[in-house]
Amino acid sequence: MRFSFRRLEKEHALSILRWRYLPPYDFYNFDVDTIQEDLCYLTDPKNAFYEILNMHEDLEGYCSFGADGQVPGGDYCTEALDIGMGMRPDLVGRGHGKHYAQAVVRYGANQYSAQKCRVTIAEFNKRAQRVWQQVGFEQIEKFVKIGTEEEFVIMIYQA
């Protein structure tokens, strides 16, 4: 699987905002009441969102590098490139997550000269945790997001 990465453009950001995942993954759906705010956030270059395109230039996913990948309550003292990633809902659960994650890590490590990469994942999302483990990430922490009862795990990878 070959992918290309580009800064997230408005058209693709609007598509992503409309993506709908089935429970329990609906946790990752964007709120329809905050579309304009979310659009500004996703397309602001300082938030480092990229679209993941297949060889036909079709949108298959997106990723972010930096603070967007952090969740309040986690320990982010260790220097590492934080990664966030989402795949188009119709592509989820088909066994290809590892290919997307590998491509994102390669791109991020090269783009940002990162020695370590880190992901923060909702604790219930065992499927995503397995994907990142297949790429070589290891869990280093489990915590509760500040102001909620939601549990998350932090996984790290030595690039």
KOLSE-227426 format. One record per atom (N, C-alpha, C): z, x, y; atom name; residue number from 1. Coordinates in pm, 1 decimal. Atoms other than C-alpha are relative to their C-alpha. Layout:
<rec <Z; X; Y>; CA; NUM>
...
This chain:
<rec <0.0; 85.3; -118.1>; N; 1>
<rec <0.0; 0.0; 0.0>; CA; 1>
<rec <0.0; 88.8; 123.1>; C; 1>
<rec <9.2; -77.3; -123.7>; N; 2>
<rec <-103.0; 140.1; 335.0>; CA; 2>
<rec <29.8; -90.4; 117.7>; C; 2>
<rec <-39.5; 76.9; -117.8>; N; 3>
<rec <47.1; 25.5; 661.3>; CA; 3>
<rec <-24.0; 81.8; 124.9>; C; 3>
<rec <3.2; -66.4; -130.3>; N; 4>
<rec <-0.1; 104.1; 1026.4>; CA; 4>
<rec <106.3; -65.9; 87.0>; C; 4>
<rec <-107.1; 44.3; -88.5>; N; 5>
<rec <256.8; 68.2; 1301.2>; CA; 5>
<rec <-51.0; 2.4; 143.5>; C; 5>
<rec <29.7; 6.4; -143.9>; N; 6>
<rec <208.4; -40.2; 1663.6>; CA; 6>
<rec <118.5; -64.9; 68.7>; C; 6>
<rec <-102.7; 69.8; -77.8>; N; 7>
<rec <448.0; -140.5; 1936.7>; CA; 7>
<rec <-25.9; -149.2; -13.9>; C; 7>
<rec <12.2; 143.4; 20.7>; N; 8>
<rec <516.6; -509.6; 1888.4>; CA; 8>
<rec <-61.5; -66.2; 122.5>; C; 8>
<rec <71.7; 69.6; -107.0>; N; 9>
<rec <273.1; -714.9; 2095.8>; CA; 9>
<rec <44.5; -145.7; 4.6>; C; 9>
<rec <-46.8; 137.2; -23.5>; N; 10>
<rec <343.3; -1060.3; 2239.2>; CA; 10>
<rec <-49.2; -97.4; -107.0>; C; 10>
<rec <57.6; 93.2; 97.7>; N; 11>
<rec <109.7; -1245.6; 2000.7>; CA; 11>
<rec <71.6; 8.6; -134.9>; C; 11>
<rec <-67.9; -16.8; 127.9>; N; 12>
<rec <271.7; -1097.5; 1692.1>; CA; 12>
<rec <149.0; -31.6; 10.9>; C; 12>
<rec <-141.6; 35.0; -20.1>; N; 13>
<rec <621.3; -1135.0; 1837.3>; CA; 13>
<rec <17.6; -151.5; -8.7>; C; 13>
<rec <-7.4; 146.7; 7.0>; N; 14>
<rec <554.9; -1508.8; 1879.4>; CA; 14>
<rec <-12.3; -47.8; -144.7>; C; 14>
<rec <11.8; 34.8; 142.3>; N; 15>
<rec <445.6; -1527.2; 1515.4>; CA; 15>
<rec <131.6; 24.2; -72.3>; C; 15>
<rec <-127.1; -36.3; 64.4>; N; 16>
<rec <764.2; -1351.2; 1402.9>; CA; 16>
<rec <109.5; -99.9; 35.6>; C; 16>
<rec <-102.1; 95.1; -43.8>; N; 17>
<rec <978.8; -1588.3; 1607.1>; CA; 17>
<rec <-12.1; -134.5; -72.3>; C; 17>
<rec <22.9; 126.3; 73.0>; N; 18>
<rec <825.4; -1879.5; 1411.1>; CA; 18>
<rec <20.6; 13.4; -151.4>; C; 18>
<rec <-20.2; -17.5; 143.2>; N; 19>
<rec <883.5; -1726.7; 1067.4>; CA; 19>
<rec <126.6; -73.6; -42.7>; C; 19>
<rec <-115.1; 72.0; 52.8>; N; 20>
<rec <1118.7; -1935.4; 853.8>; CA; 20>
<rec <24.9; 42.1; -144.2>; C; 20>
<rec <-41.7; -42.7; 132.5>; N; 21>
<rec <1306.9; -1801.4; 554.6>; CA; 21>
<rec <81.9; -111.7; -64.8>; C; 21>
<rec <-77.3; 98.9; 74.6>; N; 22>
<rec <1458.3; -2019.5; 282.6>; CA; 22>
<rec <144.3; 47.2; -14.1>; C; 22>
<rec <-139.8; -38.9; 20.6>; N; 23>
<rec <1837.8; -2027.5; 234.4>; CA; 23>
<rec <13.3; 89.9; -122.6>; C; 23>
<rec <-94.6; -33.1; -105.5>; N; 24>
<rec <2035.4; -1809.8; 216.7>; CA; 24>
<rec <-58.1; 92.7; 107.1>; C; 24>
<rec <62.1; -95.4; -91.8>; N; 25>
<rec <1787.3; -1587.5; 400.3>; CA; 25>
<rec <-34.6; -61.8; 135.0>; C; 25>
<rec <20.3; 64.5; -130.0>; N; 26>
<rec <1755.5; -1843.9; 681.7>; CA; 26>
<rec <96.0; 57.9; 104.0>; C; 26>
<rec <-90.0; -78.7; -86.1>; N; 27>
<rec <2038.1; -1630.5; 824.8>; CA; 27>
<rec <-83.0; 84.8; 97.2>; C; 27>
<rec <85.7; -88.1; -79.3>; N; 28>
<rec <1747.2; -1418.7; 959.7>; CA; 28>
<rec <-99.7; -75.7; 88.3>; C; 28>
<rec <90.8; 77.5; -85.8>; N; 29>
<rec <1557.1; -1704.0; 1128.2>; CA; 29>
<rec <42.1; 12.7; 145.7>; C; 29>
<rec <-29.5; -0.3; -142.8>; N; 30>
<rec <1530.1; -1680.4; 1504.2>; CA; 30>
<rec <32.1; -142.6; 44.5>; C; 30>
<rec <-41.8; 130.1; -53.5>; N; 31>
<rec <1685.9; -1965.7; 1703.9>; CA; 31>
<rec <-112.5; -57.9; 86.0>; C; 31>
<rec <110.6; 61.9; -75.2>; N; 32>
<rec <1419.5; -2207.2; 1833.4>; CA; 32>
<rec <38.3; -27.4; 145.1>; C; 32>
<rec <-44.1; 26.5; -137.1>; N; 33>
<rec <1631.7; -2266.0; 2145.8>; CA; 33>
<rec <-1.6; 123.8; 88.6>; C; 33>
<rec <-2.6; -123.7; -80.3>; N; 34>
<rec <1611.5; -1901.1; 2256.1>; CA; 34>
<rec <-130.0; 78.6; -12.8>; C; 34>
<rec <129.8; -66.3; 23.5>; N; 35>
<rec <1241.9; -1825.8; 2194.7>; CA; 35>
<rec <-37.5; 93.4; 115.5>; C; 35>
<rec <42.7; -82.2; -114.0>; N; 36>
<rec <1173.3; -1696.9; 2547.6>; CA; 36>
<rec <84.9; 126.1; 13.0>; C; 36>
<rec <-89.8; -116.8; -4.8>; N; 37>
<rec <1479.3; -1469.1; 2550.5>; CA; 37>
<rec <-33.4; 99.0; -111.5>; C; 37>
<rec <29.9; -85.0; 115.6>; N; 38>
<rec <1399.9; -1340.1; 2203.2>; CA; 38>
<rec <-134.9; 69.6; 15.4>; C; 38>
<rec <131.2; -59.8; -23.9>; N; 39>
<rec <1035.8; -1280.5; 2298.6>; CA; 39>
<rec <12.6; 119.1; 95.1>; C; 39>
<rec <-20.8; -110.5; -94.9>; N; 40>
<rec <1143.7; -1068.1; 2595.9>; CA; 40>
<rec <69.6; 116.9; -68.2>; C; 40>
<rec <-74.2; -104.9; 69.7>; N; 41>
<rec <1386.6; -876.2; 2374.7>; CA; 41>
<rec <-90.7; 76.9; -95.9>; C; 41>
<rec <85.6; -64.5; 99.7>; N; 42>
<rec <1134.2; -808.3; 2098.7>; CA; 42>
<rec <-110.2; 85.2; 61.8>; C; 42>
<rec <112.6; -71.1; -60.7>; N; 43>
<rec <861.2; -692.4; 2335.8>; CA; 43>
<rec <42.6; 102.3; 105.5>; C; 43>
<rec <-48.9; -100.3; -94.8>; N; 44>
<rec <1082.6; -478.7; 2562.4>; CA; 44>
<rec <-5.4; 137.2; -68.5>; C; 44>
<rec <16.2; -131.3; 65.9>; N; 45>
<rec <981.4; -116.9; 2480.5>; CA; 45>
<rec <131.2; 73.2; -27.9>; C; 45>
<rec <-126.3; -72.2; 22.5>; N; 46>
<rec <1341.0; 7.2; 2511.5>; CA; 46>
<rec <68.5; -42.9; -130.2>; C; 46>
<rec <-59.5; 46.7; 125.4>; N; 47>
<rec <1429.4; -198.4; 2199.4>; CA; 47>
<rec <-76.2; 49.8; -122.7>; C; 47>
<rec <74.2; -71.5; 104.7>; N; 48>
<rec <1168.2; -7.5; 1992.8>; CA; 48>
<rec <-36.2; -85.5; -121.4>; C; 48>
<rec <50.6; 83.5; 108.5>; N; 49>
<rec <1019.7; -291.8; 1789.5>; CA; 49>
<rec <-146.0; 33.8; -25.3>; C; 49>
<rec <136.4; -31.5; 42.5>; N; 50>
<rec <702.0; -219.6; 1593.1>; CA; 50>
<rec <-47.6; -106.8; -97.0>; C; 50>
<rec <59.4; 89.6; 98.5>; N; 51>
<rec <467.0; -444.0; 1402.3>; CA; 51>
<rec <-50.3; 83.6; -116.6>; C; 51>
<rec <48.7; -65.2; 120.9>; N; 52>
<rec <378.0; -349.5; 1046.2>; CA; 52>
<rec <-126.1; -75.1; -40.6>; C; 52>
<rec <129.5; 60.8; 27.6>; N; 53>
<rec <10.2; -413.8; 978.1>; CA; 53>
<rec <-57.9; 55.6; -129.9>; C; 53>
<rec <68.5; -49.0; 119.2>; N; 54>
<rec <-186.3; -394.9; 655.0>; CA; 54>
<rec <-133.9; 61.0; 40.7>; C; 54>
<rec <124.8; -69.8; -33.0>; N; 55>
<rec <-522.9; -219.5; 631.9>; CA; 55>
<rec <-103.6; -91.7; 64.8>; C; 55>
<rec <90.2; 95.6; -65.8>; N; 56>
<rec <-693.8; -538.8; 756.5>; CA; 56>
<rec <52.6; -40.2; 137.8>; C; 56>
<rec <-63.6; 26.2; -129.3>; N; 57>
<rec <-468.9; -537.2; 1067.3>; CA; 57>
<rec <73.9; -133.4; 3.2>; C; 57>
<rec <-79.0; 122.7; 7.4>; N; 58>
<rec <-279.8; -847.0; 945.7>; CA; 58>
<rec <147.7; 36.0; 10.3>; C; 58>
<rec <-143.6; -20.5; -15.8>; N; 59>
<rec <86.0; -872.4; 1044.7>; CA; 59>
<rec <71.1; -30.9; -131.6>; C; 59>
<rec <-75.9; 20.3; 123.4>; N; 60>
<rec <307.0; -825.6; 737.5>; CA; 60>
<rec <149.6; 15.3; 20.6>; C; 60>
<rec <-142.1; -18.8; -24.1>; N; 61>
<rec <637.0; -730.6; 892.3>; CA; 61>
<rec <22.1; 64.0; 134.9>; C; 61>
<rec <-36.4; -68.6; -124.4>; N; 62>
<rec <820.5; -566.2; 1177.4>; CA; 62>
<rec <120.9; 86.9; -27.8>; C; 62>
<rec <-117.4; -85.9; 12.4>; N; 63>
<rec <1081.0; -300.1; 1226.8>; CA; 63>
<rec <47.4; 40.1; 138.6>; C; 63>
<rec <-54.7; -52.1; -125.2>; N; 64>
<rec <1304.3; -158.5; 1496.6>; CA; 64>
<rec <72.0; 130.1; -30.1>; C; 64>
<rec <-68.9; -128.1; 12.4>; N; 65>
<rec <1454.2; 181.4; 1556.6>; CA; 65>
<rec <98.3; 12.3; 115.4>; C; 65>
<rec <-99.4; -16.9; -104.9>; N; 66>
<rec <1777.5; 234.4; 1745.0>; CA; 66>
<rec <108.9; -105.7; -6.3>; C; 66>
<rec <-119.6; 83.7; -9.8>; N; 67>
<rec <2066.1; 18.9; 1864.0>; CA; 67>
<rec <-17.2; -140.3; -56.4>; C; 67>
<rec <19.3; 134.2; 54.5>; N; 68>
<rec <1907.6; -309.0; 1751.6>; CA; 68>
<rec <45.4; -9.0; -145.0>; C; 68>
<rec <-38.5; -1.0; 140.8>; N; 69>
<rec <1986.6; -207.2; 1393.3>; CA; 69>
<rec <150.1; 6.2; -24.2>; C; 69>
<rec <-145.0; -7.8; 13.9>; N; 70>
<rec <2359.9; -189.5; 1461.9>; CA; 70>
<rec <63.9; -138.1; 14.2>; C; 70>
<rec <-74.3; 126.1; -3.6>; N; 71>
<rec <2611.3; -471.7; 1414.4>; CA; 71>
<rec <141.0; 31.6; 49.9>; C; 71>
<rec <-134.7; -25.4; -52.3>; N; 72>
<rec <2936.7; -491.7; 1615.8>; CA; 72>
<rec <106.0; -2.2; -109.6>; C; 72>
<rec <-106.3; -13.1; 99.6>; N; 73>
<rec <3226.5; -372.4; 1400.5>; CA; 73>
<rec <-25.2; 113.4; -97.4>; C; 73>
<rec <33.0; -111.1; 89.4>; N; 74>
<rec <3042.1; -103.9; 1206.3>; CA; 74>
<rec <32.2; 133.0; 65.0>; C; 74>
<rec <-26.5; -134.6; -49.7>; N; 75>
<rec <3116.1; 266.1; 1238.9>; CA; 75>
<rec <-133.0; 75.1; 9.4>; C; 75>
<rec <127.5; -67.3; -23.9>; N; 76>
<rec <2814.0; 432.1; 1395.0>; CA; 76>
<rec <20.7; 137.3; 65.7>; C; 76>
<rec <-31.9; -131.4; -57.2>; N; 77>
<rec <2978.0; 765.1; 1485.0>; CA; 77>
<rec <-94.2; 109.0; -49.7>; C; 77>
<rec <91.1; -99.9; 56.0>; N; 78>
<rec <2753.6; 966.0; 1253.7>; CA; 78>
<rec <-136.6; -16.4; 63.5>; C; 78>
<rec <132.2; 6.7; -61.2>; N; 79>
<rec <2424.8; 1053.1; 1420.7>; CA; 79>
<rec <-104.2; -32.5; -106.6>; C; 79>
<rec <104.8; 43.1; 92.4>; N; 80>
<rec <2142.6; 869.3; 1244.0>; CA; 80>
<rec <-91.9; -96.8; 73.1>; C; 80>
<rec <95.2; 96.0; -55.0>; N; 81>
<rec <1834.5; 664.9; 1324.8>; CA; 81>
<rec <24.7; -134.5; -65.4>; C; 81>
<rec <-22.7; 134.2; 52.5>; N; 82>
<rec <1923.0; 297.9; 1286.8>; CA; 82>
<rec <-133.0; -72.3; -13.9>; C; 82>
<rec <124.5; 68.9; 33.1>; N; 83>
<rec <1648.4; 91.4; 1126.6>; CA; 83>
<rec <29.5; -146.6; -27.2>; C; 83>
<rec <-0.3; 142.1; 34.3>; N; 84>
<rec <1593.9; -282.5; 1121.0>; CA; 84>
<rec <-138.1; -32.8; -53.8>; C; 84>
<rec <131.0; 32.9; 56.2>; N; 85>
<rec <1315.4; -443.6; 918.1>; CA; 85>
<rec <-2.8; -145.2; -44.7>; C; 85>
<rec <21.3; 135.6; 49.3>; N; 86>
<rec <1178.2; -788.6; 844.9>; CA; 86>
<rec <-141.1; -12.2; -54.3>; C; 86>
<rec <131.4; 22.2; 60.8>; N; 87>
<rec <891.7; -901.7; 623.9>; CA; 87>
<rec <-38.3; -146.3; 17.2>; C; 87>
<rec <50.2; 136.5; -9.5>; N; 88>
<rec <673.7; -1210.2; 657.0>; CA; 88>
<rec <54.3; -79.8; -119.0>; C; 88>
<rec <-67.0; 76.0; 106.3>; N; 89>
<rec <846.0; -1486.9; 456.7>; CA; 89>
<rec <-80.9; -17.4; -128.5>; C; 89>
<rec <79.6; 20.2; 121.9>; N; 90>
<rec <555.3; -1541.5; 215.2>; CA; 90>
<rec <-15.8; 128.3; -81.1>; C; 90>
<rec <9.3; -128.0; 70.6>; N; 91>
<rec <571.5; -1172.1; 118.6>; CA; 91>
<rec <133.7; 42.8; -61.4>; C; 91>
<rec <-134.8; -33.9; 46.1>; N; 92>
<rec <945.9; -1165.3; 47.6>; CA; 92>
<rec <16.3; -40.5; -146.7>; C; 92>
<rec <-32.3; 32.3; 138.4>; N; 93>
<rec <1063.9; -1153.8; -313.3>; CA; 93>
<rec <-111.0; 29.6; -99.5>; C; 93>
<rec <112.1; -32.8; 88.5>; N; 94>
<rec <740.8; -1016.3; -459.5>; CA; 94>
<rec <7.7; 141.3; -58.2>; C; 94>
<rec <-16.7; -133.6; 55.8>; N; 95>
<rec <874.2; -671.2; -543.2>; CA; 95>
<rec <-65.5; 111.6; 78.8>; C; 95>
<rec <66.7; -102.4; -79.8>; N; 96>
<rec <699.3; -485.9; -261.4>; CA; 96>
<rec <88.2; 58.0; 111.2>; C; 96>
<rec <-89.0; -44.4; -106.8>; N; 97>
<rec <999.6; -429.7; -33.0>; CA; 97>
<rec <14.5; 150.4; 7.4>; C; 97>
<rec <-14.8; -145.1; 4.1>; N; 98>
<rec <1031.5; -69.0; -144.8>; CA; 98>
<rec <-113.8; 68.6; 75.4>; C; 98>
<rec <115.5; -60.8; -66.9>; N; 99>
<rec <680.3; 8.9; -17.0>; CA; 99>
<rec <11.5; -12.3; 152.3>; C; 99>
<rec <-19.4; 19.0; -144.0>; N; 100>
<rec <757.2; -138.0; 325.7>; CA; 100>
<rec <110.1; 93.4; 50.0>; C; 100>
<rec <-113.8; -82.5; -42.1>; N; 101>
<rec <1093.6; 39.1; 346.1>; CA; 101>
<rec <-37.3; 148.0; 3.1>; C; 101>
<rec <42.8; -140.9; 0.9>; N; 102>
<rec <941.9; 375.8; 246.5>; CA; 102>
<rec <-88.5; 30.3; 121.3>; C; 102>
<rec <90.1; -21.8; -113.3>; N; 103>
<rec <670.1; 339.1; 510.6>; CA; 103>
<rec <76.9; 0.4; 131.8>; C; 103>
<rec <-80.4; 7.8; -122.7>; N; 104>
<rec <924.3; 242.8; 778.0>; CA; 104>
<rec <83.5; 126.4; 16.4>; C; 104>
<rec <-80.8; -122.3; -7.5>; N; 105>
<rec <1151.0; 538.5; 694.8>; CA; 105>
<rec <-87.7; 119.0; 37.7>; C; 105>
<rec <91.8; -110.1; -30.7>; N; 106>
<rec <856.0; 780.4; 698.4>; CA; 106>
<rec <-41.6; -4.0; 147.1>; C; 106>
<rec <45.0; 13.5; -138.8>; N; 107>
<rec <728.5; 645.4; 1030.2>; CA; 107>
<rec <114.2; 30.6; 96.5>; C; 107>
<rec <-113.9; -20.5; -89.5>; N; 108>
<rec <1072.2; 636.4; 1192.9>; CA; 108>
<rec <47.6; 143.8; 3.2>; C; 108>
<rec <-45.7; -139.7; 6.5>; N; 109>
<rec <1176.2; 982.3; 1073.6>; CA; 109>
<rec <-96.9; 91.5; 74.6>; C; 109>
<rec <99.7; -80.6; -71.5>; N; 110>
<rec <849.4; 1129.1; 1206.1>; CA; 110>
<rec <-0.3; -28.9; 149.3>; C; 110>
<rec <8.3; 41.2; -140.8>; N; 111>
<rec <840.3; 931.7; 1531.0>; CA; 111>
<rec <120.7; 46.6; 80.6>; C; 111>
<rec <-124.7; -29.5; -71.1>; N; 112>
<rec <1203.4; 1004.4; 1619.5>; CA; 112>
<rec <65.4; 130.4; -46.3>; C; 112>
<rec <-51.8; -127.2; 51.2>; N; 113>
<rec <1252.1; 1340.9; 1443.1>; CA; 113>
<rec <140.4; -15.6; -56.8>; C; 113>
<rec <-132.6; 32.0; 53.9>; N; 114>
<rec <1542.8; 1192.5; 1249.3>; CA; 114>
<rec <28.3; 76.0; -128.8>; C; 114>
<rec <-45.6; -65.7; 122.5>; N; 115>
<rec <1737.1; 1387.3; 987.5>; CA; 115>
<rec <66.6; -100.6; -94.2>; C; 115>
<rec <-66.0; 105.0; 77.1>; N; 116>
<rec <1934.6; 1080.9; 875.9>; CA; 116>
<rec <-48.3; -135.5; 51.7>; C; 116>
<rec <34.7; 137.4; -35.2>; N; 117>
<rec <1838.1; 714.3; 870.7>; CA; 117>
<rec <110.6; -90.6; -52.4>; C; 117>
<rec <-109.2; 90.6; 36.1>; N; 118>
<rec <2076.8; 420.0; 852.0>; CA; 118>
<rec <-49.8; -144.8; 9.9>; C; 118>
<rec <27.0; 143.6; -6.6>; N; 119>
<rec <2044.8; 48.0; 775.8>; CA; 119>
<rec <132.3; -74.3; -10.3>; C; 119>
<rec <-115.4; 87.9; 8.7>; N; 120>
<rec <2300.3; -227.0; 824.0>; CA; 120>
<rec <-52.0; -133.6; -51.9>; C; 120>
<rec <52.8; 117.0; 70.4>; N; 121>
<rec <2252.9; -524.0; 592.4>; CA; 121>
<rec <112.5; -100.3; -24.6>; C; 121>
<rec <-97.2; 104.5; 33.7>; N; 122>
<rec <2431.4; -856.8; 549.2>; CA; 122>
<rec <42.5; 19.3; -145.6>; C; 122>
<rec <-54.5; -29.7; 132.7>; N; 123>
<rec <2657.9; -815.3; 246.1>; CA; 123>
<rec <-58.6; -92.0; -108.0>; C; 123>
<rec <54.1; 93.3; 99.1>; N; 124>
<rec <2517.8; -1125.7; 72.4>; CA; 124>
<rec <-141.7; 37.1; -43.5>; C; 124>
<rec <141.4; -28.5; 25.4>; N; 125>
<rec <2164.5; -980.6; 84.2>; CA; 125>
<rec <-14.7; 116.6; -99.0>; C; 125>
<rec <6.6; -101.8; 106.2>; N; 126>
<rec <2176.1; -791.6; -245.7>; CA; 126>
<rec <-143.7; 46.1; -22.0>; C; 126>
<rec <141.2; -35.0; 18.6>; N; 127>
<rec <1795.9; -799.2; -264.9>; CA; 127>
<rec <-38.7; 112.3; 95.9>; C; 127>
<rec <31.1; -105.1; -97.2>; N; 128>
<rec <1762.4; -594.7; 55.5>; CA; 128>
<rec <75.5; 128.8; -32.5>; C; 128>
<rec <-77.1; -119.3; 34.8>; N; 129>
<rec <2038.7; -359.2; -55.4>; CA; 129>
<rec <-67.2; 75.8; -114.2>; C; 129>
<rec <70.4; -65.7; 111.8>; N; 130>
<rec <1850.7; -290.4; -381.0>; CA; 130>
<rec <-125.5; 71.9; 48.9>; C; 130>
<rec <121.3; -63.0; -54.4>; N; 131>
<rec <1530.7; -217.8; -185.5>; CA; 131>
<rec <34.0; 133.9; 62.9>; C; 131>
<rec <-33.5; -123.8; -69.9>; N; 132>
<rec <1698.7; 41.0; 33.6>; CA; 132>
<rec <58.8; 103.7; -96.2>; C; 132>
<rec <-49.1; -93.3; 102.4>; N; 133>
<rec <1878.2; 193.5; -268.9>; CA; 133>
<rec <-117.7; 66.1; -71.7>; C; 133>
<rec <118.9; -54.6; 67.7>; N; 134>
<rec <1537.0; 237.4; -436.2>; CA; 134>
<rec <-66.2; 108.7; 83.7>; C; 134>
<rec <58.5; -99.6; -89.8>; N; 135>
<rec <1428.9; 437.7; -130.4>; CA; 135>
<rec <89.9; 123.3; 10.4>; C; 135>
<rec <-91.0; -114.1; -4.0>; N; 136>
<rec <1736.8; 662.9; -159.1>; CA; 136>
<rec <120.3; -17.8; 90.5>; C; 136>
<rec <-115.5; 27.2; -85.4>; N; 137>
<rec <1991.7; 500.1; 73.5>; CA; 137>
<rec <123.4; -23.3; -85.6>; C; 137>
<rec <-127.1; 20.2; 68.2>; N; 138>
<rec <2357.9; 499.2; -28.4>; CA; 138>
<rec <96.6; -71.5; 92.1>; C; 138>
<rec <-98.0; 74.1; -80.5>; N; 139>
<rec <2626.4; 259.4; 87.5>; CA; 139>
<rec <116.0; 91.0; 37.6>; C; 139>
<rec <-112.6; -80.9; -46.9>; N; 140>
<rec <2891.3; 427.7; 300.4>; CA; 140>
<rec <112.0; -83.9; 60.1>; C; 140>
<rec <-102.0; 82.4; -65.3>; N; 141>
<rec <3076.6; 134.4; 455.5>; CA; 141>
<rec <-28.8; -146.3; -23.1>; C; 141>
<rec <7.1; 145.6; 0.9>; N; 142>
<rec <3149.7; -235.9; 430.8>; CA; 142>
<rec <94.6; -46.2; 110.1>; C; 142>
<rec <-83.1; 43.5; -111.4>; N; 143>
<rec <3285.3; -422.1; 733.9>; CA; 143>
<rec <-29.1; -146.1; 34.4>; C; 143>
<rec <17.5; 136.6; -49.0>; N; 144>
<rec <3324.5; -760.9; 901.9>; CA; 144>
<rec <-47.2; 8.0; 145.1>; C; 144>
<rec <54.5; 3.8; -135.9>; N; 145>
<rec <3116.3; -829.4; 1212.6>; CA; 145>
<rec <105.1; -57.1; 94.3>; C; 145>
<rec <-97.9; 42.3; -99.5>; N; 146>
<rec <3336.4; -863.1; 1520.1>; CA; 146>
<rec <-28.4; -143.9; 43.1>; C; 146>
<rec <9.8; 138.5; -45.2>; N; 147>
<rec <3404.7; -1225.1; 1611.9>; CA; 147>
<rec <-52.6; -97.1; -104.0>; C; 147>
<rec <50.5; 87.3; 106.5>; N; 148>
<rec <3281.5; -1363.1; 1278.6>; CA; 148>
<rec <74.4; 32.0; -129.3>; C; 148>
<rec <-50.8; -34.4; 132.8>; N; 149>
<rec <3365.5; -1362.4; 909.7>; CA; 149>
<rec <-111.7; 58.8; -84.1>; C; 149>
<rec <116.8; -52.3; 71.1>; N; 150>
<rec <3025.0; -1219.9; 818.5>; CA; 150>
<rec <21.7; 145.9; -39.1>; C; 150>
<rec <-14.9; -136.2; 50.0>; N; 151>
<rec <3037.2; -908.6; 601.6>; CA; 151>
<rec <-135.1; 71.3; -0.3>; C; 151>
<rec <119.3; -84.8; -2.7>; N; 152>
<rec <2787.1; -624.3; 633.8>; CA; 152>
<rec <29.7; 129.3; -73.0>; C; 152>
<rec <-11.7; -132.8; 57.7>; N; 153>
<rec <2721.9; -295.2; 459.2>; CA; 153>
<rec <-88.3; 95.4; 80.3>; C; 153>
<rec <79.0; -105.2; -63.9>; N; 154>
<rec <2597.8; 28.6; 610.6>; CA; 154>
<rec <-43.1; 95.8; -111.0>; C; 154>
<rec <57.5; -92.7; 97.1>; N; 155>
<rec <2369.3; 248.5; 404.1>; CA; 155>
<rec <-67.4; 113.3; 76.6>; C; 155>
<rec <55.4; -115.9; -69.7>; N; 156>
<rec <2252.5; 598.7; 494.0>; CA; 156>
<rec <-93.1; 77.0; -94.2>; C; 156>
<rec <101.0; -76.6; 72.6>; N; 157>
<rec <1963.8; 822.4; 389.7>; CA; 157>
<rec <-20.7; 132.4; 70.8>; C; 157>
<rec <28.6; -132.2; -56.4>; N; 158>
<rec <1911.7; 1193.4; 439.7>; CA; 158>
<rec <-149.8; 21.0; -6.1>; C; 158>
<rec <146.7; -12.1; -4.8>; N; 159>
<rec <1549.3; 1227.4; 554.7>; CA; 159>
<rec <-45.3; 139.3; -37.7>; C; 159>
